Amino acid sequence: MPAYWLTYKPLSSTSPKGWPAEELSKLVQRFEAGPANTTALWRIASHRSARVGDRVYLYKQGSDPKGVFGVGEIIEAPRLQADPTDTDSKPRHRAKIRFEQLVDPVRQFLIGDEIISKMVPEKIIFTQSSGISVPESLTAELEKHLAPLFSGLPRITSEEGDDPAFDPDSVTDERERAIRAIRLRRGQPAFRATLLEAYGRRCAITGCSVVDVLEAAHITPHMGPLTNHVSNGLILRADLHTLFDCGLLSIDPTTRTVVIAETLKASSYIKLSGKPLRWPKDAENSPSKRNLEKRFALFTAMQ
């Protein structure tokens, strides 16, 4: 997987070309308030090879503490452009980055420097150029340390999905339980609303426009607010959401087409096999390639 090492050095008397700390603070605050807003321009030294969908790691240089405090992907290819928030506002090769995880380096890191110093070559740690290429072997090591933030879930069996608590003598209780289940199934209201808007209120696979049956599906399973990012979701018809969560349907991240499990190939769902995923109106809201890759790898492993 192609990846690039982005650097951040706080602006100071010893680092006159650094980035103002207040600008980083604003970016972190945007992420904490709503991850969908956390895009930023960043210099890319290896601009000739960087592509949309490539992984990026954001590393704090300068005085201690140091470490990786952001991870994301390129959503717009590098080009010569200015950034008014940068001390060097001249046109430079910059790419638009969307962050999947971002923390305040004053308080914490995703990967601390005690680990980074043991696995990352000094020429990368102390590079004076932001956006240099990361060797594939190093990318694999970094992803191992980040894995807990993007963990997957095993397939849910049909038996595990059944609710044995049904009480036919308590219709009122069952109605309330059903309503609660629908609310949970649809996903967090804000997350669902964002996805509905991004996909034009239509299922990302079938184009179904019946909003009452459309649900917010997490690509990387829900683990709190950080996973409620528009790039980590798809708006799906309820039955497809169930199949997606059960590991019976997935999206090929390379072809962006639907893949179904062998057990579905004798069913009516065969017509969805190979169907292209509908893309959001705004490219910034497109699903993360990395999240799709991890989810598809989990799907493949279960076949």
Contacts in CASP RR format, 6 or more apart in sequence:
PFRMAT RR
TARGET T0000
AUTHOR 0000-0000-0000
METHOD contacts of the structure
MODEL  1
MPAYWLTYKPLSSTSPKGWPAEELSKLVQRFEAGPANTTALWRIASHRSA
RVGDRVYLYKQGSDPKGVFGVGEIIEAPRLQADPTDTDSKPRHRAKIRFE
QLVDPVRQFLIGDEIISKMVPEKIIFTQSSGISVPESLTAELEKHLAPLF
SGLPRITSEEGDDPAFDPDSVTDERERAIRAIRLRRGQPAFRATLLEAYG
RRCAITGCSVVDVLEAAHITPHMGPLTNHVSNGLILRADLHTLFDCGLLS
IDPTTRTVVIAETLKASSYIKLSGKPLRWPKDAENSPSKRNLEKRFALFT
AMQ
1 54 0 8 1.000
1 55 0 8 1.000
1 136 0 8 1.000
1 139 0 8 1.000
1 290 0 8 1.000
1 293 0 8 1.000
2 49 0 8 1.000
2 50 0 8 1.000
2 51 0 8 1.000
2 54 0 8 1.000
2 55 0 8 1.000
2 133 0 8 1.000
3 54 0 8 1.000
3 55 0 8 1.000
3 56 0 8 1.000
3 57 0 8 1.000
3 133 0 8 1.000
3 134 0 8 1.000
3 136 0 8 1.000
3 139 0 8 1.000
3 142 0 8 1.000
4 44 0 8 1.000
4 46 0 8 1.000
4 50 0 8 1.000
4 54 0 8 1.000
4 55 0 8 1.000
4 56 0 8 1.000
4 57 0 8 1.000
4 74 0 8 1.000
4 131 0 8 1.000
4 132 0 8 1.000
4 133 0 8 1.000
4 134 0 8 1.000
5 56 0 8 1.000
5 57 0 8 1.000
5 59 0 8 1.000
5 124 0 8 1.000
5 127 0 8 1.000
5 130 0 8 1.000
5 131 0 8 1.000
5 132 0 8 1.000
5 133 0 8 1.000
5 134 0 8 1.000
6 42 0 8 1.000
6 43 0 8 1.000
6 44 0 8 1.000
6 56 0 8 1.000
6 57 0 8 1.000
6 58 0 8 1.000
6 59 0 8 1.000
6 97 0 8 1.000
6 130 0 8 1.000
6 131 0 8 1.000
7 58 0 8 1.000
7 59 0 8 1.000
7 60 0 8 1.000
7 61 0 8 1.000
7 127 0 8 1.000
7 129 0 8 1.000
7 130 0 8 1.000
7 131 0 8 1.000
8 18 0 8 1.000
8 19 0 8 1.000
8 24 0 8 1.000
8 58 0 8 1.000
8 59 0 8 1.000
8 60 0 8 1.000
8 61 0 8 1.000
8 69 0 8 1.000
8 105 0 8 1.000
8 130 0 8 1.000
9 15 0 8 1.000
9 17 0 8 1.000
9 18 0 8 1.000
9 19 0 8 1.000
9 60 0 8 1.000
9 61 0 8 1.000
9 62 0 8 1.000
10 18 0 8 1.000
10 19 0 8 1.000
10 20 0 8 1.000
10 21 0 8 1.000
10 24 0 8 1.000
10 60 0 8 1.000
10 62 0 8 1.000
11 17 0 8 1.000
11 18 0 8 1.000
11 19 0 8 1.000
11 20 0 8 1.000
11 21 0 8 1.000
11 87 0 8 1.000
12 18 0 8 1.000
15 62 0 8 1.000
16 87 0 8 1.000
17 87 0 8 1.000
17 88 0 8 1.000
18 87 0 8 1.000
19 85 0 8 1.000
19 86 0 8 1.000
19 87 0 8 1.000
20 85 0 8 1.000
20 87 0 8 1.000
23 85 0 8 1.000
24 105 0 8 1.000
25 104 0 8 1.000
27 38 0 8 1.000
27 40 0 8 1.000
27 102 0 8 1.000
28 102 0 8 1.000
28 103 0 8 1.000
28 104 0 8 1.000
30 37 0 8 1.000
30 38 0 8 1.000
31 37 0 8 1.000
31 38 0 8 1.000
31 99 0 8 1.000
31 102 0 8 1.000
34 229 0 8 1.000
35 99 0 8 1.000
35 100 0 8 1.000
35 225 0 8 1.000
35 226 0 8 1.000
35 228 0 8 1.000
35 229 0 8 1.000
35 230 0 8 1.000
35 231 0 8 1.000
36 194 0 8 1.000
36 229 0 8 1.000
36 230 0 8 1.000
36 231 0 8 1.000
36 285 0 8 1.000
38 98 0 8 1.000
38 99 0 8 1.000
38 102 0 8 1.000
39 75 0 8 1.000
39 96 0 8 1.000
39 97 0 8 1.000
39 98 0 8 1.000
39 99 0 8 1.000
39 284 0 8 1.000
40 96 0 8 1.000
40 97 0 8 1.000
40 99 0 8 1.000
41 81 0 8 1.000
41 83 0 8 1.000
41 85 0 8 1.000
41 86 0 8 1.000
41 94 0 8 1.000
41 95 0 8 1.000
41 96 0 8 1.000
41 97 0 8 1.000
42 56 0 8 1.000
42 58 0 8 1.000
42 94 0 8 1.000
42 95 0 8 1.000
42 97 0 8 1.000
42 130 0 8 1.000
42 131 0 8 1.000
43 92 0 8 1.000
43 93 0 8 1.000
43 94 0 8 1.000
43 129 0 8 1.000
43 130 0 8 1.000
43 131 0 8 1.000
44 50 0 8 1.000
44 74 0 8 1.000
44 78 0 8 1.000
44 93 0 8 1.000
44 94 0 8 1.000
44 95 0 8 1.000
44 130 0 8 1.000
44 131 0 8 1.000
45 93 0 8 1.000
45 129 0 8 1.000
45 130 0 8 1.000
45 131 0 8 1.000
45 132 0 8 1.000
46 131 0 8 1.000
46 132 0 8 1.000
46 133 0 8 1.000
47 78 0 8 1.000
47 79 0 8 1.000
47 93 0 8 1.000
47 95 0 8 1.000
49 133 0 8 1.000
50 74 0 8 1.000
50 77 0 8 1.000
50 78 0 8 1.000
50 95 0 8 1.000
50 131 0 8 1.000
51 74 0 8 1.000
51 77 0 8 1.000
52 74 0 8 1.000
52 75 0 8 1.000
52 76 0 8 1.000
52 77 0 8 1.000
53 73 0 8 1.000
53 74 0 8 1.000
53 75 0 8 1.000
53 289 0 8 1.000
53 290 0 8 1.000
54 73 0 8 1.000
54 74 0 8 1.000
55 71 0 8 1.000
55 72 0 8 1.000
55 73 0 8 1.000
55 134 0 8 1.000
55 139 0 8 1.000
55 290 0 8 1.000
56 71 0 8 1.000
56 72 0 8 1.000
56 73 0 8 1.000
56 74 0 8 1.000
56 97 0 8 1.000
56 131 0 8 1.000
57 68 0 8 1.000
57 70 0 8 1.000
57 71 0 8 1.000
57 72 0 8 1.000
57 134 0 8 1.000
57 142 0 8 1.000
58 68 0 8 1.000
58 69 0 8 1.000
58 70 0 8 1.000
58 71 0 8 1.000
58 72 0 8 1.000
58 99 0 8 1.000
58 102 0 8 1.000
59 66 0 8 1.000
59 67 0 8 1.000
59 68 0 8 1.000
59 69 0 8 1.000
59 116 0 8 1.000
59 125 0 8 1.000
60 66 0 8 1.000
60 67 0 8 1.000
60 68 0 8 1.000
60 69 0 8 1.000
60 105 0 8 1.000
60 109 0 8 1.000
61 125 0 8 1.000
61 126 0 8 1.000
64 113 0 8 1.000
65 105 0 8 1.000
65 109 0 8 1.000
65 112 0 8 1.000
65 113 0 8 1.000
66 112 0 8 1.000
66 113 0 8 1.000
66 116 0 8 1.000
67 105 0 8 1.000
67 109 0 8 1.000
67 110 0 8 1.000
67 111 0 8 1.000
67 112 0 8 1.000
67 113 0 8 1.000
67 116 0 8 1.000
68 109 0 8 1.000
68 110 0 8 1.000
68 111 0 8 1.000
68 112 0 8 1.000
68 116 0 8 1.000
68 142 0 8 1.000
69 102 0 8 1.000
69 103 0 8 1.000
69 104 0 8 1.000
69 105 0 8 1.000
69 108 0 8 1.000
69 109 0 8 1.000
69 110 0 8 1.000
70 99 0 8 1.000
70 101 0 8 1.000
70 102 0 8 1.000
70 103 0 8 1.000
70 110 0 8 1.000
71 99 0 8 1.000
71 100 0 8 1.000
71 101 0 8 1.000
71 102 0 8 1.000
71 110 0 8 1.000
71 146 0 8 1.000
71 149 0 8 1.000
72 97 0 8 1.000
72 98 0 8 1.000
72 99 0 8 1.000
72 100 0 8 1.000
72 101 0 8 1.000
72 288 0 8 1.000
72 290 0 8 1.000
73 97 0 8 1.000
73 98 0 8 1.000
73 100 0 8 1.000
73 231 0 8 1.000
73 288 0 8 1.000
73 289 0 8 1.000
73 290 0 8 1.000
74 95 0 8 1.000
74 96 0 8 1.000
74 97 0 8 1.000
75 96 0 8 1.000
75 97 0 8 1.000
75 98 0 8 1.000
75 283 0 8 1.000
75 284 0 8 1.000
75 286 0 8 1.000
76 95 0 8 1.000
76 96 0 8 1.000
76 283 0 8 1.000
77 95 0 8 1.000
78 93 0 8 1.000
78 94 0 8 1.000
78 95 0 8 1.000
79 93 0 8 1.000
79 94 0 8 1.000
79 95 0 8 1.000
80 91 0 8 1.000
80 92 0 8 1.000
80 93 0 8 1.000
80 94 0 8 1.000
81 91 0 8 1.000
81 92 0 8 1.000
81 94 0 8 1.000
82 89 0 8 1.000
82 90 0 8 1.000
82 91 0 8 1.000
82 92 0 8 1.000
83 89 0 8 1.000
83 92 0 8 1.000
83 94 0 8 1.000
86 92 0 8 1.000
96 284 0 8 1.000
98 231 0 8 1.000
98 284 0 8 1.000
98 288 0 8 1.000
100 150 0 8 1.000
100 229 0 8 1.000
100 231 0 8 1.000
100 232 0 8 1.000
100 288 0 8 1.000
100 290 0 8 1.000
100 291 0 8 1.000
101 110 0 8 1.000
101 146 0 8 1.000
101 149 0 8 1.000
101 226 0 8 1.000
103 109 0 8 1.000
103 110 0 8 1.000
110 145 0 8 1.000
110 146 0 8 1.000
110 149 0 8 1.000
111 142 0 8 1.000
111 145 0 8 1.000
111 146 0 8 1.000
115 145 0 8 1.000
116 125 0 8 1.000
117 125 0 8 1.000
119 138 0 8 1.000
119 141 0 8 1.000
119 142 0 8 1.000
120 138 0 8 1.000
121 138 0 8 1.000
124 132 0 8 1.000
124 134 0 8 1.000
124 138 0 8 1.000
134 142 0 8 1.000
149 226 0 8 1.000
150 220 0 8 1.000
150 290 0 8 1.000
150 291 0 8 1.000
150 294 0 8 1.000
151 220 0 8 1.000
151 221 0 8 1.000
151 223 0 8 1.000
152 220 0 8 1.000
152 221 0 8 1.000
152 294 0 8 1.000
152 295 0 8 1.000
152 298 0 8 1.000
153 221 0 8 1.000
153 245 0 8 1.000
153 298 0 8 1.000
154 302 0 8 1.000
155 246 0 8 1.000
155 247 0 8 1.000
155 248 0 8 1.000
155 302 0 8 1.000
156 245 0 8 1.000
156 246 0 8 1.000
156 247 0 8 1.000
157 246 0 8 1.000
158 246 0 8 1.000
166 174 0 8 1.000
167 173 0 8 1.000
167 174 0 8 1.000
168 174 0 8 1.000
185 215 0 8 1.000
185 238 0 8 1.000
185 241 0 8 1.000
186 192 0 8 1.000
186 214 0 8 1.000
186 215 0 8 1.000
186 216 0 8 1.000
187 215 0 8 1.000
187 216 0 8 1.000
187 222 0 8 1.000
188 216 0 8 1.000
188 228 0 8 1.000
190 228 0 8 1.000
191 216 0 8 1.000
191 228 0 8 1.000
191 233 0 8 1.000
192 214 0 8 1.000
192 215 0 8 1.000
192 216 0 8 1.000
192 235 0 8 1.000
194 230 0 8 1.000
195 216 0 8 1.000
195 230 0 8 1.000
195 233 0 8 1.000
195 234 0 8 1.000
195 235 0 8 1.000
196 211 0 8 1.000
196 214 0 8 1.000
196 235 0 8 1.000
198 230 0 8 1.000
198 235 0 8 1.000
198 280 0 8 1.000
198 281 0 8 1.000
198 282 0 8 1.000
198 285 0 8 1.000
199 234 0 8 1.000
199 235 0 8 1.000
199 278 0 8 1.000
199 280 0 8 1.000
199 281 0 8 1.000
200 280 0 8 1.000
200 281 0 8 1.000
201 209 0 8 1.000
201 211 0 8 1.000
201 214 0 8 1.000
201 235 0 8 1.000
202 208 0 8 1.000
202 209 0 8 1.000
202 214 0 8 1.000
202 235 0 8 1.000
202 278 0 8 1.000
203 209 0 8 1.000
203 214 0 8 1.000
203 235 0 8 1.000
203 236 0 8 1.000
203 237 0 8 1.000
203 240 0 8 1.000
203 278 0 8 1.000
204 234 0 8 1.000
204 235 0 8 1.000
204 236 0 8 1.000
204 277 0 8 1.000
204 278 0 8 1.000
205 234 0 8 1.000
205 236 0 8 1.000
205 237 0 8 1.000
205 240 0 8 1.000
205 258 0 8 1.000
205 272 0 8 1.000
205 275 0 8 1.000
205 277 0 8 1.000
205 278 0 8 1.000
206 237 0 8 1.000
206 240 0 8 1.000
206 272 0 8 1.000
207 278 0 8 1.000
208 214 0 8 1.000
208 237 0 8 1.000
213 237 0 8 1.000
213 238 0 8 1.000
214 235 0 8 1.000
214 236 0 8 1.000
214 237 0 8 1.000
214 238 0 8 1.000
215 235 0 8 1.000
215 236 0 8 1.000
215 237 0 8 1.000
215 238 0 8 1.000
215 241 0 8 1.000
216 233 0 8 1.000
216 235 0 8 1.000
217 233 0 8 1.000
217 234 0 8 1.000
217 235 0 8 1.000
217 236 0 8 1.000
217 240 0 8 1.000
217 241 0 8 1.000
217 244 0 8 1.000
217 245 0 8 1.000
218 227 0 8 1.000
218 228 0 8 1.000
218 232 0 8 1.000
218 233 0 8 1.000
219 232 0 8 1.000
219 233 0 8 1.000
219 234 0 8 1.000
219 287 0 8 1.000
219 288 0 8 1.000
219 291 0 8 1.000
219 292 0 8 1.000
219 295 0 8 1.000
220 227 0 8 1.000
220 232 0 8 1.000
220 291 0 8 1.000
220 294 0 8 1.000
220 295 0 8 1.000
221 227 0 8 1.000
222 228 0 8 1.000
229 288 0 8 1.000
230 280 0 8 1.000
230 285 0 8 1.000
231 285 0 8 1.000
231 286 0 8 1.000
231 287 0 8 1.000
231 288 0 8 1.000
231 291 0 8 1.000
232 287 0 8 1.000
232 288 0 8 1.000
232 291 0 8 1.000
233 287 0 8 1.000
234 244 0 8 1.000
234 251 0 8 1.000
234 277 0 8 1.000
234 287 0 8 1.000
236 244 0 8 1.000
240 249 0 8 1.000
240 272 0 8 1.000
243 249 0 8 1.000
243 260 0 8 1.000
243 264 0 8 1.000
243 269 0 8 1.000
244 250 0 8 1.000
247 261 0 8 1.000
247 298 0 8 1.000
247 299 0 8 1.000
247 302 0 8 1.000
248 260 0 8 1.000
248 261 0 8 1.000
248 263 0 8 1.000
248 264 0 8 1.000
249 258 0 8 1.000
249 259 0 8 1.000
249 260 0 8 1.000
249 261 0 8 1.000
249 264 0 8 1.000
249 269 0 8 1.000
249 272 0 8 1.000
249 299 0 8 1.000
250 258 0 8 1.000
250 259 0 8 1.000
250 295 0 8 1.000
250 296 0 8 1.000
250 299 0 8 1.000
250 300 0 8 1.000
251 257 0 8 1.000
251 258 0 8 1.000
251 259 0 8 1.000
251 277 0 8 1.000
251 287 0 8 1.000
251 292 0 8 1.000
251 295 0 8 1.000
251 296 0 8 1.000
252 258 0 8 1.000
252 259 0 8 1.000
252 296 0 8 1.000
253 289 0 8 1.000
253 292 0 8 1.000
253 293 0 8 1.000
253 296 0 8 1.000
255 274 0 8 1.000
255 276 0 8 1.000
256 276 0 8 1.000
256 277 0 8 1.000
256 279 0 8 1.000
257 274 0 8 1.000
257 275 0 8 1.000
257 276 0 8 1.000
257 277 0 8 1.000
258 272 0 8 1.000
258 273 0 8 1.000
258 274 0 8 1.000
258 275 0 8 1.000
258 276 0 8 1.000
258 277 0 8 1.000
259 273 0 8 1.000
259 274 0 8 1.000
259 296 0 8 1.000
259 299 0 8 1.000
260 269 0 8 1.000
260 270 0 8 1.000
260 272 0 8 1.000
260 273 0 8 1.000
261 299 0 8 1.000
261 302 0 8 1.000
261 303 0 8 1.000
262 303 0 8 1.000
264 270 0 8 1.000
265 273 0 8 1.000
277 287 0 8 1.000
279 286 0 8 1.000
280 286 0 8 1.000
END
